[in-house]
């Protein structure tokens, strides 16, 4: 069942297909809280490196959960998933990945109080 269902969510080349309109399609919108403040207090190179790491995590996990990226706005991502369960799994794993990531720039970790300033 899962294999057949997964095939319906991807093209022949493996690209995630947009979910069909209906009661199962689920939107997820992400945002980096306090990102404007980060740009004010940290060197641009630190924020750019952090945002690249953030964006890569989102895109990798969205791909893993057959999430379709239909837009970005600043540091926000607009994603659609084929099922609510996939959206919840993505969100939980992304939050965990962001919090447990060990490759955040050291300057970013110092700027956050307490913990990292990156949250969904």
C-alpha positions in Angstrom: 0.0 0.0 0.0 2.7 2.5 1.0 4.8 1.9 -2.1 1.8 2.3 -4.4 0.7 5.4 -2.5 4.2 6.9 -2.7 4.3 6.3 -6.5 1.2 8.4 -6.8 3.0 11.3 -5.0 6.0 11.4 -7.3 6.7 11.8 -11.0 8.5 9.2 -13.1 11.7 11.1 -12.4 11.0 11.0 -8.6 9.9 14.7 -8.2 7.2 15.4 -5.7 3.9 16.1 -7.4 1.6 18.8 -6.1 -1.2 17.2 -4.0 -4.7 17.3 -5.5 -7.2 19.7 -4.0 -9.2 17.9 -1.4 -9.7 17.2 2.3 -6.4 15.4 2.7 -4.1 18.0 1.2 -2.4 19.8 4.2 -0.6 23.1 4.1 2.5 23.8 6.3 4.0 27.3 6.6 7.3 27.7 8.3 8.9 30.9 9.7 12.1 31.8 11.5 11.1 33.7 14.6 13.2 36.8 15.2 15.1 36.6 11.9 15.0 40.4 11.5 16.7 40.8 14.8 19.3 38.2 13.8 20.1 40.3 10.7 20.5 43.4 12.9 22.9 41.8 15.5 24.9 39.2 13.6 27.3 39.5 10.7 25.6 38.8 7.4 27.8 35.8 6.7 26.6 34.1 9.9 22.9 34.7 9.2 23.4 33.6 5.5 25.1 30.3 6.6 22.4 29.7 9.2 19.6 30.3 6.6 21.3 28.0 4.1 21.4 25.2 6.8 17.8 26.0 7.7 16.6 25.9 4.1 18.5 22.7 3.3 17.0 20.9 6.3 13.5 22.0 5.3 13.9 20.9 1.7 15.5 17.6 2.6 12.8 16.7 5.1 10.0 17.9 2.8 11.4 15.6 0.0 11.5 12.7 2.5 7.8 13.2 3.3 6.7 14.0 -0.2 6.0 17.6 0.6 5.5 19.9 -2.3 7.2 23.3 -2.0 5.0 25.8 -3.7 6.6 29.0 -2.5 9.0 30.9 -0.2 8.7 34.4 1.2 11.8 35.6 2.9 12.7 32.9 5.4 9.2 31.3 5.2 8.4 28.1 3.3 5.0 27.3 1.9 4.6 23.5 1.6 1.7 21.2 0.8 1.6 17.5 1.8 -0.6 14.7 0.5 -1.9 13.8 3.9 -2.2 15.4 7.3 -0.1 12.6 8.8 2.8 13.4 6.4 2.6 17.1 7.4 2.7 16.3 11.1 5.6 13.8 10.6 7.5 16.5 8.6 6.8 19.2 11.2 7.9 17.1 14.2 11.0 15.9 12.5 11.9 19.4 11.3 11.5 20.8 14.7 13.7 18.1 16.2 16.3 18.5 13.4 16.5 22.3 14.0 16.8 21.9 17.7 19.4 19.1 17.7 21.5 20.4 14.8 25.1 20.6 15.8 26.3 22.6 12.9 24.8 26.0 13.6 27.4 28.7 13.6 28.7 29.4 17.1 27.8 33.1 16.8 24.1 32.1 16.3 24.1 30.0 19.4 25.5 32.9 21.5 22.9 35.3 20.0 20.0 33.1 21.1 18.8 33.3 24.7 18.0 30.7 25.9 18.6 28.1 23.2 18.7 28.7 19.5 16.6 31.5 18.0 15.4 29.3 15.1 11.9 27.9 15.7 8.9 27.0 13.6 
